[in-house]
Amino acid sequence: MSKVKFNAAQTVGKFENEEGETKYNYLSLGVVLENEEGHLSLKLNALPLPNQKGEVWINLYPIK
C-alpha cells in the first residue's frame, strides 16, 4: 500500500499583501507516493508549464 508523502505544486505568481509582504500563488499538480520498499513516485493530476527560461520547477511540501 502506497502512502502519500508530499504535495506537488508549482509557483505561478506572486503578490504583496496589505502588510507589504510578498506572498506566492501555487498550482497543485499532484502528489508524491512512497511504496512499501521506500521507492518514491510522482503522480501528476495537471501538467506544469515552463517559466520564461523554459524550465519547469515543482515544489514538494510535506503532508501535514
PDB file with one MODEL, atoms N, CA, C and O in Angstrom:
MODEL        1
ATOM      1  N   MET A   1       0.845  -1.176   0.000  1.00  0.00           N
ATOM      2  CA  MET A   1       0.000   0.000   0.000  1.00  0.00           C
ATOM      3  C   MET A   1       0.890   1.238   0.000  1.00  0.00           C
ATOM      4  O   MET A   1       1.743   1.388   0.875  1.00  0.00           O
ATOM      5  N   SER A   2       0.699   2.117  -0.965  1.00  0.00           N
ATOM      6  CA  SER A   2       1.478   3.352  -1.067  1.00  0.00           C
ATOM      7  C   SER A   2       0.928   4.403  -0.117  1.00  0.00           C
ATOM      8  O   SER A   2      -0.265   4.437   0.182  1.00  0.00           O
ATOM      9  N   LYS A   3       1.829   5.257   0.349  1.00  0.00           N
ATOM     10  CA  LYS A   3       1.467   6.322   1.277  1.00  0.00           C
ATOM     11  C   LYS A   3       1.836   7.664   0.655  1.00  0.00           C
ATOM     12  O   LYS A   3       2.932   7.822   0.116  1.00  0.00           O
ATOM     13  N   VAL A   4       0.921   8.630   0.729  1.00  0.00           N
ATOM     14  CA  VAL A   4       1.190   9.975   0.212  1.00  0.00           C
ATOM     15  C   VAL A   4       2.170  10.662   1.159  1.00  0.00           C
ATOM     16  O   VAL A   4       1.900  10.789   2.353  1.00  0.00           O
ATOM     17  N   LYS A   5       3.319  11.107   0.617  1.00  0.00           N
ATOM     18  CA  LYS A   5       4.365  11.746   1.414  1.00  0.00           C
ATOM     19  C   LYS A   5       4.441  13.256   1.223  1.00  0.00           C
ATOM     20  O   LYS A   5       4.726  13.992   2.168  1.00  0.00           O
ATOM     21  N   PHE A   6       4.182  13.725  -0.020  1.00  0.00           N
ATOM     22  CA  PHE A   6       4.313  15.144  -0.331  1.00  0.00           C
ATOM     23  C   PHE A   6       3.203  15.587  -1.278  1.00  0.00           C
ATOM     24  O   PHE A   6       2.697  14.796  -2.074  1.00  0.00           O
ATOM     25  N   ASN A   7       2.835  16.861  -1.178  1.00  0.00           N
ATOM     26  CA  ASN A   7       2.023  17.513  -2.195  1.00  0.00           C
ATOM     27  C   ASN A   7       2.994  18.134  -3.200  1.00  0.00           C
ATOM     28  O   ASN A   7       4.039  18.653  -2.808  1.00  0.00           O
ATOM     29  N   ALA A   8       2.664  18.086  -4.474  1.00  0.00           N
ATOM     30  CA  ALA A   8       3.487  18.688  -5.520  1.00  0.00           C
ATOM     31  C   ALA A   8       2.763  19.926  -6.050  1.00  0.00           C
ATOM     32  O   ALA A   8       1.585  19.862  -6.400  1.00  0.00           O
ATOM     33  N   ALA A   9       3.473  21.043  -6.106  1.00  0.00           N
ATOM     34  CA  ALA A   9       2.858  22.304  -6.543  1.00  0.00           C
ATOM     35  C   ALA A   9       3.859  23.119  -7.336  1.00  0.00           C
ATOM     36  O   ALA A   9       5.070  22.927  -7.224  1.00  0.00           O
ATOM     37  N   GLN A  10       3.335  24.030  -8.138  1.00  0.00           N
ATOM     38  CA  GLN A  10       4.164  24.937  -8.922  1.00  0.00           C
ATOM     39  C   GLN A  10       3.806  26.367  -8.540  1.00  0.00           C
ATOM     40  O   GLN A  10       2.627  26.701  -8.424  1.00  0.00           O
ATOM     41  N   THR A  11       4.820  27.220  -8.342  1.00  0.00           N
ATOM     42  CA  THR A  11       4.583  28.636  -8.092  1.00  0.00           C
ATOM     43  C   THR A  11       4.172  29.285  -9.408  1.00  0.00           C
ATOM     44  O   THR A  11       4.893  29.193 -10.401  1.00  0.00           O
ATOM     45  N   VAL A  12       3.013  29.940  -9.416  1.00  0.00           N
ATOM     46  CA  VAL A  12       2.500  30.518 -10.664  1.00  0.00           C
ATOM     47  C   VAL A  12       2.387  32.040 -10.615  1.00  0.00           C
ATOM     48  O   VAL A  12       2.018  32.657 -11.614  1.00  0.00           O
ATOM     49  N   GLY A  13       2.695  32.650  -9.488  1.00  0.00           N
ATOM     50  CA  GLY A  13       2.633  34.100  -9.404  1.00  0.00           C
ATOM     51  C   GLY A  13       2.968  34.573  -8.003  1.00  0.00           C
ATOM     52  O   GLY A  13       3.106  33.767  -7.083  1.00  0.00           O
ATOM     53  N   LYS A  14       3.099  35.886  -7.841  1.00  0.00           N
ATOM     54  CA  LYS A  14       3.332  36.455  -6.521  1.00  0.00           C
ATOM     55  C   LYS A  14       2.617  37.792  -6.414  1.00  0.00           C
ATOM     56  O   LYS A  14       2.278  38.421  -7.417  1.00  0.00           O
ATOM     57  N   PHE A  15       2.396  38.210  -5.173  1.00  0.00           N
ATOM     58  CA  PHE A  15       1.693  39.463  -4.916  1.00  0.00           C
ATOM     59  C   PHE A  15       2.121  39.983  -3.552  1.00  0.00           C
ATOM     60  O   PHE A  15       2.757  39.266  -2.779  1.00  0.00           O
ATOM     61  N   GLU A  16       1.775  41.221  -3.259  1.00  0.00           N
ATOM     62  CA  GLU A  16       2.032  41.798  -1.942  1.00  0.00           C
ATOM     63  C   GLU A  16       0.718  41.893  -1.200  1.00  0.00           C
ATOM     64  O   GLU A  16      -0.285  42.343  -1.753  1.00  0.00           O
ATOM     65  N   ASN A  17       0.723  41.463   0.074  1.00  0.00           N
ATOM     66  CA  ASN A  17      -0.495  41.564   0.869  1.00  0.00           C
ATOM     67  C   ASN A  17      -0.611  42.974   1.439  1.00  0.00           C
ATOM     68  O   ASN A  17       0.212  43.839   1.139  1.00  0.00           O
ATOM     69  N   GLU A  18      -1.636  43.204   2.263  1.00  0.00           N
ATOM     70  CA  GLU A  18      -1.891  44.546   2.816  1.00  0.00           C
ATOM     71  C   GLU A  18      -0.771  45.040   3.718  1.00  0.00           C
ATOM     72  O   GLU A  18      -0.607  46.246   3.903  1.00  0.00           O
ATOM     73  N   GLU A  19       0.008  44.104   4.287  1.00  0.00           N
ATOM     74  CA  GLU A  19       1.138  44.479   5.147  1.00  0.00           C
ATOM     75  C   GLU A  19       2.421  44.683   4.351  1.00  0.00           C
ATOM     76  O   GLU A  19       3.462  44.967   4.942  1.00  0.00           O
ATOM     77  N   GLY A  20       2.377  44.546   3.027  1.00  0.00           N
ATOM     78  CA  GLY A  20       3.555  44.731   2.181  1.00  0.00           C
ATOM     79  C   GLY A  20       4.431  43.500   2.065  1.00  0.00           C
ATOM     80  O   GLY A  20       5.530  43.576   1.517  1.00  0.00           O
ATOM     81  N   GLU A  21       3.958  42.351   2.576  1.00  0.00           N
ATOM     82  CA  GLU A  21       4.725  41.112   2.487  1.00  0.00           C
ATOM     83  C   GLU A  21       4.500  40.449   1.135  1.00  0.00           C
ATOM     84  O   GLU A  21       3.390  40.467   0.603  1.00  0.00           O
ATOM     85  N   THR A  22       5.558  39.865   0.584  1.00  0.00           N
ATOM     86  CA  THR A  22       5.434  39.133  -0.670  1.00  0.00           C
ATOM     87  C   THR A  22       4.863  37.753  -0.391  1.00  0.00           C
ATOM     88  O   THR A  22       5.384  37.013   0.443  1.00  0.00           O
ATOM     89  N   LYS A  23       3.793  37.414  -1.090  1.00  0.00           N
ATOM     90  CA  LYS A  23       3.139  36.105  -0.982  1.00  0.00           C
ATOM     91  C   LYS A  23       3.121  35.473  -2.371  1.00  0.00           C
ATOM     92  O   LYS A  23       3.253  36.169  -3.378  1.00  0.00           O
ATOM     93  N   TYR A  24       2.956  34.154  -2.420  1.00  0.00           N
ATOM     94  CA  TYR A  24       3.013  33.430  -3.680  1.00  0.00           C
ATOM     95  C   TYR A  24       1.726  32.664  -3.938  1.00  0.00           C
ATOM     96  O   TYR A  24       1.068  32.205  -3.003  1.00  0.00           O
ATOM     97  N   ASN A  25       1.370  32.529  -5.207  1.00  0.00           N
ATOM     98  CA  ASN A  25       0.242  31.695  -5.629  1.00  0.00           C
ATOM     99  C   ASN A  25       0.800  30.372  -6.126  1.00  0.00           C
ATOM    100  O   ASN A  25       1.795  30.339  -6.849  1.00  0.00           O
ATOM    101  N   TYR A  26       0.152  29.281  -5.732  1.00  0.00           N
ATOM    102  CA  TYR A  26       0.609  27.945  -6.107  1.00  0.00           C
ATOM    103  C   TYR A  26      -0.497  27.199  -6.849  1.00  0.00           C
ATOM    104  O   TYR A  26      -1.683  27.375  -6.567  1.00  0.00           O
ATOM    105  N   LEU A  27      -0.090  26.371  -7.795  1.00  0.00           N
ATOM    106  CA  LEU A  27      -0.995  25.486  -8.515  1.00  0.00           C
ATOM    107  C   LEU A  27      -0.684  24.066  -8.066  1.00  0.00           C
ATOM    108  O   LEU A  27       0.443  23.597  -8.222  1.00  0.00           O
ATOM    109  N   SER A  28      -1.679  23.380  -7.508  1.00  0.00           N
ATOM    110  CA  SER A  28      -1.494  21.996  -7.084  1.00  0.00           C
ATOM    111  C   SER A  28      -1.382  21.116  -8.322  1.00  0.00           C
ATOM    112  O   SER A  28      -2.245  21.155  -9.199  1.00  0.00           O
ATOM    113  N   LEU A  29      -0.303  20.312  -8.390  1.00  0.00           N
ATOM    114  CA  LEU A  29      -0.050  19.466  -9.561  1.00  0.00           C
ATOM    115  C   LEU A  29      -0.291  17.985  -9.293  1.00  0.00           C
ATOM    116  O   LEU A  29      -0.602  17.238 -10.221  1.00  0.00           O
ATOM    117  N   GLY A  30      -0.155  17.548  -8.048  1.00  0.00           N
ATOM    118  CA  GLY A  30      -0.317  16.130  -7.732  1.00  0.00           C
ATOM    119  C   GLY A  30       0.307  15.788  -6.395  1.00  0.00           C
ATOM    120  O   GLY A  30       0.380  16.629  -5.499  1.00  0.00           O
ATOM    121  N   VAL A  31       0.761  14.537  -6.263  1.00  0.00           N
ATOM    122  CA  VAL A  31       1.328  14.054  -5.003  1.00  0.00           C
ATOM    123  C   VAL A  31       2.526  13.146  -5.266  1.00  0.00           C
ATOM    124  O   VAL A  31       2.687  12.602  -6.359  1.00  0.00           O
ATOM    125  N   VAL A  32       3.360  12.998  -4.240  1.00  0.00           N
ATOM    126  CA  VAL A  32       4.455  12.034  -4.256  1.00  0.00           C
ATOM    127  C   VAL A  32       4.058  10.899  -3.319  1.00  0.00           C
ATOM    128  O   VAL A  32       3.683  11.125  -2.169  1.00  0.00           O
ATOM    129  N   LEU A  33       4.147   9.670  -3.837  1.00  0.00           N
ATOM    130  CA  LEU A  33       3.781   8.479  -3.077  1.00  0.00           C
ATOM    131  C   LEU A  33       5.027   7.666  -2.757  1.00  0.00           C
ATOM    132  O   LEU A  33       5.972   7.629  -3.544  1.00  0.00           O
ATOM    133  N   GLU A  34       5.023   7.013  -1.594  1.00  0.00           N
ATOM    134  CA  GLU A  34       6.100   6.103  -1.220  1.00  0.00           C
ATOM    135  C   GLU A  34       5.511   4.702  -1.078  1.00  0.00           C
ATOM    136  O   GLU A  34       4.515   4.515  -0.379  1.00  0.00           O
ATOM    137  N   ASN A  35       6.132   3.701  -1.749  1.00  0.00           N
ATOM    138  CA  ASN A  35       5.617   2.332  -1.642  1.00  0.00           C
ATOM    139  C   ASN A  35       6.285   1.605  -0.474  1.00  0.00           C
ATOM    140  O   ASN A  35       7.101   2.181   0.245  1.00  0.00           O
ATOM    141  N   GLU A  36       5.931   0.345  -0.298  1.00  0.00           N
ATOM    142  CA  GLU A  36       6.422  -0.453   0.828  1.00  0.00           C
ATOM    143  C   GLU A  36       7.946  -0.601   0.828  1.00  0.00           C
ATOM    144  O   GLU A  36       8.551  -0.796   1.882  1.00  0.00           O
ATOM    145  N   GLU A  37       8.565  -0.509  -0.352  1.00  0.00           N
ATOM    146  CA  GLU A  37      10.014  -0.667  -0.476  1.00  0.00           C
ATOM    147  C   GLU A  37      10.765   0.652  -0.345  1.00  0.00           C
ATOM    148  O   GLU A  37      11.992   0.675  -0.441  1.00  0.00           O
ATOM    149  N   GLY A  38      10.038   1.759  -0.124  1.00  0.00           N
ATOM    150  CA  GLY A  38      10.663   3.066   0.036  1.00  0.00           C
ATOM    151  C   GLY A  38      10.865   3.828  -1.257  1.00  0.00           C
ATOM    152  O   GLY A  38      11.466   4.902  -1.243  1.00  0.00           O
ATOM    153  N   HIS A  39      10.381   3.304  -2.381  1.00  0.00           N
ATOM    154  CA  HIS A  39      10.523   3.984  -3.664  1.00  0.00           C
ATOM    155  C   HIS A  39       9.482   5.103  -3.762  1.00  0.00           C
ATOM    156  O   HIS A  39       8.338   4.946  -3.336  1.00  0.00           O
ATOM    157  N   LEU A  40       9.902   6.226  -4.327  1.00  0.00           N
ATOM    158  CA  LEU A  40       9.018   7.375  -4.480  1.00  0.00           C
ATOM    159  C   LEU A  40       8.523   7.469  -5.919  1.00  0.00           C
ATOM    160  O   LEU A  40       9.262   7.198  -6.865  1.00  0.00           O
ATOM    161  N   SER A  41       7.253   7.861  -6.065  1.00  0.00           N
ATOM    162  CA  SER A  41       6.648   8.078  -7.383  1.00  0.00           C
ATOM    163  C   SER A  41       5.894   9.394  -7.362  1.00  0.00           C
ATOM    164  O   SER A  41       5.265   9.746  -6.364  1.00  0.00           O
ATOM    165  N   LEU A  42       5.961  10.120  -8.474  1.00  0.00           N
ATOM    166  CA  LEU A  42       5.237  11.383  -8.621  1.00  0.00           C
ATOM    167  C   LEU A  42       4.007  11.144  -9.483  1.00  0.00           C
ATOM    168  O   LEU A  42       4.129  10.718 -10.631  1.00  0.00           O
ATOM    169  N   LYS A  43       2.819  11.414  -8.941  1.00  0.00           N
ATOM    170  CA  LYS A  43       1.566  11.282  -9.689  1.00  0.00           C
ATOM    171  C   LYS A  43       1.064  12.686  -9.989  1.00  0.00           C
ATOM    172  O   LYS A  43       0.686  13.426  -9.081  1.00  0.00           O
ATOM    173  N   LEU A  44       1.062  13.051 -11.273  1.00  0.00           N
ATOM    174  CA  LEU A  44       0.610  14.374 -11.691  1.00  0.00           C
ATOM    175  C   LEU A  44      -0.866  14.337 -12.074  1.00  0.00           C
ATOM    176  O   LEU A  44      -1.308  13.457 -12.813  1.00  0.00           O
ATOM    177  N   ASN A  45      -1.622  15.312 -11.558  1.00  0.00           N
ATOM    178  CA  ASN A  45      -3.020  15.497 -11.931  1.00  0.00           C
ATOM    179  C   ASN A  45      -3.168  16.646 -12.919  1.00  0.00           C
ATOM    180  O   ASN A  45      -4.226  16.824 -13.522  1.00  0.00           O
ATOM    181  N   ALA A  46      -2.101  17.427 -13.083  1.00  0.00           N
ATOM    182  CA  ALA A  46      -2.068  18.552 -14.021  1.00  0.00           C
ATOM    183  C   ALA A  46      -0.637  18.660 -14.538  1.00  0.00           C
ATOM    184  O   ALA A  46       0.307  18.280 -13.844  1.00  0.00           O
ATOM    185  N   LEU A  47      -0.477  19.170 -15.737  1.00  0.00           N
ATOM    186  CA  LEU A  47       0.860  19.336 -16.312  1.00  0.00           C
ATOM    187  C   LEU A  47       1.380  20.734 -16.027  1.00  0.00           C
ATOM    188  O   LEU A  47       0.672  21.714 -16.256  1.00  0.00           O
ATOM    189  N   PRO A  48       2.616  20.843 -15.526  1.00  0.00           N
ATOM    190  CA  PRO A  48       3.190  22.160 -15.262  1.00  0.00           C
ATOM    191  C   PRO A  48       3.600  22.850 -16.560  1.00  0.00           C
ATOM    192  O   PRO A  48       3.910  22.198 -17.557  1.00  0.00           O
ATOM    193  N   LEU A  49       3.595  24.159 -16.527  1.00  0.00           N
ATOM    194  CA  LEU A  49       4.042  24.955 -17.669  1.00  0.00           C
ATOM    195  C   LEU A  49       5.450  25.476 -17.404  1.00  0.00           C
ATOM    196  O   LEU A  49       5.784  25.789 -16.261  1.00  0.00           O
ATOM    197  N   PRO A  50       6.277  25.573 -18.437  1.00  0.00           N
ATOM    198  CA  PRO A  50       7.633  26.107 -18.239  1.00  0.00           C
ATOM    199  C   PRO A  50       7.605  27.606 -17.939  1.00  0.00           C
ATOM    200  O   PRO A  50       6.683  28.316 -18.342  1.00  0.00           O
ATOM    201  N   ASN A  51       8.637  28.075 -17.218  1.00  0.00           N
ATOM    202  CA  ASN A  51       8.758  29.507 -16.936  1.00  0.00           C
ATOM    203  C   ASN A  51       9.361  30.224 -18.148  1.00  0.00           C
ATOM    204  O   ASN A  51       9.472  29.637 -19.224  1.00  0.00           O
ATOM    205  N   GLN A  52       9.749  31.486 -17.976  1.00  0.00           N
ATOM    206  CA  GLN A  52      10.293  32.291 -19.075  1.00  0.00           C
ATOM    207  C   GLN A  52      11.595  31.725 -19.622  1.00  0.00           C
ATOM    208  O   GLN A  52      11.943  31.994 -20.771  1.00  0.00           O
ATOM    209  N   LYS A  53      12.323  30.944 -18.823  1.00  0.00           N
ATOM    210  CA  LYS A  53      13.592  30.340 -19.252  1.00  0.00           C
ATOM    211  C   LYS A  53      13.393  28.944 -19.841  1.00  0.00           C
ATOM    212  O   LYS A  53      14.361  28.294 -20.236  1.00  0.00           O
ATOM    213  N   GLY A  54      12.140  28.480 -19.902  1.00  0.00           N
ATOM    214  CA  GLY A  54      11.865  27.150 -20.411  1.00  0.00           C
ATOM    215  C   GLY A  54      12.033  26.050 -19.370  1.00  0.00           C
ATOM    216  O   GLY A  54      12.014  24.866 -19.706  1.00  0.00           O
ATOM    217  N   GLU A  55      12.197  26.439 -18.104  1.00  0.00           N
ATOM    218  CA  GLU A  55      12.391  25.476 -17.020  1.00  0.00           C
ATOM    219  C   GLU A  55      11.058  25.141 -16.353  1.00  0.00           C
ATOM    220  O   GLU A  55      10.133  25.954 -16.336  1.00  0.00           O
ATOM    221  N   VAL A  56      10.980  23.939 -15.811  1.00  0.00           N
ATOM    222  CA  VAL A  56       9.821  23.539 -15.012  1.00  0.00           C
ATOM    223  C   VAL A  56      10.323  23.180 -13.620  1.00  0.00           C
ATOM    224  O   VAL A  56      11.159  22.289 -13.463  1.00  0.00           O
ATOM    225  N   TRP A  57       9.810  23.877 -12.613  1.00  0.00           N
ATOM    226  CA  TRP A  57      10.168  23.617 -11.222  1.00  0.00           C
ATOM    227  C   TRP A  57       8.917  23.153 -10.490  1.00  0.00           C
ATOM    228  O   TRP A  57       7.866  23.788 -10.573  1.00  0.00           O
ATOM    229  N   ILE A  58       9.039  22.036  -9.770  1.00  0.00           N
ATOM    230  CA  ILE A  58       7.938  21.529  -8.969  1.00  0.00           C
ATOM    231  C   ILE A  58       8.392  21.526  -7.511  1.00  0.00           C
ATOM    232  O   ILE A  58       9.432  20.959  -7.176  1.00  0.00           O
ATOM    233  N   ASN A  59       7.605  22.163  -6.654  1.00  0.00           N
ATOM    234  CA  ASN A  59       7.899  22.225  -5.219  1.00  0.00           C
ATOM    235  C   ASN A  59       7.194  21.080  -4.507  1.00  0.00           C
ATOM    236  O   ASN A  59       6.043  20.768  -4.815  1.00  0.00           O
ATOM    237  N   LEU A  60       7.885  20.452  -3.550  1.00  0.00           N
ATOM    238  CA  LEU A  60       7.308  19.371  -2.764  1.00  0.00           C
ATOM    239  C   LEU A  60       7.114  19.844  -1.334  1.00  0.00           C
ATOM    240  O   LEU A  60       8.047  20.346  -0.708  1.00  0.00           O
ATOM    241  N   TYR A  61       5.898  19.683  -0.817  1.00  0.00           N
ATOM    242  CA  TYR A  61       5.563  20.093   0.520  1.00  0.00           C
ATOM    243  C   TYR A  61       5.090  18.902   1.332  1.00  0.00           C
ATOM    244  O   TYR A  61       4.176  18.198   0.901  1.00  0.00           O
ATOM    245  N   PRO A  62       5.690  18.648   2.514  1.00  0.00           N
ATOM    246  CA  PRO A  62       5.272  17.511   3.324  1.00  0.00           C
ATOM    247  C   PRO A  62       3.786  17.565   3.662  1.00  0.00           C
ATOM    248  O   PRO A  62       3.217  18.643   3.836  1.00  0.00           O
ATOM    249  N   ILE A  63       3.171  16.401   3.752  1.00  0.00           N
ATOM    250  CA  ILE A  63       1.774  16.305   4.148  1.00  0.00           C
ATOM    251  C   ILE A  63       1.698  16.642   5.637  1.00  0.00           C
ATOM    252  O   ILE A  63       2.493  16.142   6.433  1.00  0.00           O
ATOM    253  N   LYS A  64       0.749  17.482   6.004  1.00  0.00           N
ATOM    254  CA  LYS A  64       0.595  17.874   7.426  1.00  0.00           C
ATOM    255  C   LYS A  64      -0.490  17.056   8.065  1.00  0.00           C
ATOM    256  O   LYS A  64      -0.776  17.227   9.250  1.00  0.00           O
TER     257      LYS A  64
ENDMDL
END
